[in-house]
Amino acid sequence: MPWFAEFGFQQTRRFNSLKLMWVIQQAGRTGLVGHVARHTILAQYMAWLVDDVPHLELMAPLGTLHRLFLLCPRRLAARG
């Protein structure tokens, strides 16, 4: 059964590009660079917090996936 929300004009490429152009126009290059830099710092901070919790671990080191700072923690199975 199709999901009818996917057939609206909001899901078209032109509408998505319009939203992107609006963000670029409002924030500008420096605003977007600052936003990415802030979230990179937040990802590094969260990775540091995950390293301190004994029952959590990172699935992959931070920044290894095409230089993206994707954070994927997982819970370790209980032992014993």
C-alpha positions as CSV (number, residue, x, y, z in Angstrom):
1,M,0.0,0.0,0.0
2,P,1.5,3.4,-1.0
3,W,2.2,6.1,1.6
4,F,0.2,9.0,0.2
5,A,2.3,11.7,1.9
6,E,5.1,10.8,-0.5
7,F,3.0,12.0,-3.5
8,G,2.7,15.7,-2.4
9,F,4.7,18.5,-4.0
10,Q,6.7,18.8,-0.8
11,Q,8.6,15.6,-1.8
12,T,9.7,16.8,-5.2
13,R,13.2,17.6,-6.1
14,R,12.4,21.2,-7.0
15,F,10.7,21.8,-3.7
16,N,13.7,20.2,-1.8
17,S,16.1,22.4,-3.8
18,L,14.0,25.4,-3.0
19,K,14.3,24.7,0.7
20,L,18.1,24.3,0.3
21,M,18.4,27.6,-1.6
22,W,16.4,29.3,1.2
23,V,18.7,28.0,3.9
24,I,21.8,29.1,1.9
25,Q,20.3,32.5,1.3
26,Q,19.4,33.0,5.0
27,A,22.5,31.6,6.6
28,G,25.2,32.3,4.0
29,R,28.4,30.4,3.6
30,T,29.9,31.4,6.9
31,G,26.7,30.5,8.7
32,L,26.7,27.0,7.2
33,V,30.4,26.5,7.9
34,G,29.8,27.7,11.5
35,H,26.9,25.3,11.9
36,V,28.9,22.3,10.6
37,A,31.9,23.2,12.8
38,R,29.7,23.5,15.9
39,H,28.1,20.1,15.3
40,T,31.5,18.6,14.7
41,I,32.6,19.8,18.1
42,L,29.4,18.4,19.6
43,A,30.0,15.0,18.0
44,Q,33.6,14.9,19.4
45,Y,32.2,15.8,22.8
46,M,29.6,13.1,22.7
47,A,32.2,10.5,21.6
48,W,34.3,11.5,24.6
49,L,31.2,11.0,26.9
50,V,30.5,7.6,25.3
51,D,34.1,6.5,25.9
52,D,33.7,7.2,29.6
53,V,30.6,5.0,30.0
54,P,31.6,1.3,30.6
55,H,28.6,-0.3,28.9
56,L,28.7,1.8,25.7
57,E,31.1,1.8,22.8
58,L,31.4,3.5,19.4
59,M,30.7,1.3,16.4
60,A,33.5,3.1,14.5
61,P,36.0,5.7,15.3
62,L,34.7,9.2,14.8
63,G,35.5,10.7,11.4
64,T,36.3,7.4,9.6
65,L,33.3,7.4,7.3
66,H,34.3,9.7,4.4
67,R,35.5,12.3,6.9
68,L,32.0,12.7,8.3
69,F,31.6,13.0,12.0
70,L,28.8,10.4,12.3
71,L,28.4,9.1,15.8
72,C,27.0,5.6,16.3
73,P,27.2,4.3,19.9
74,R,26.0,0.9,20.9
75,R,25.2,-0.8,24.2
76,L,27.4,-3.7,25.1
77,A,25.8,-7.0,26.1
78,A,25.7,-7.7,29.8
79,R,28.3,-10.2,30.9
80,G,27.5,-13.0,33.3
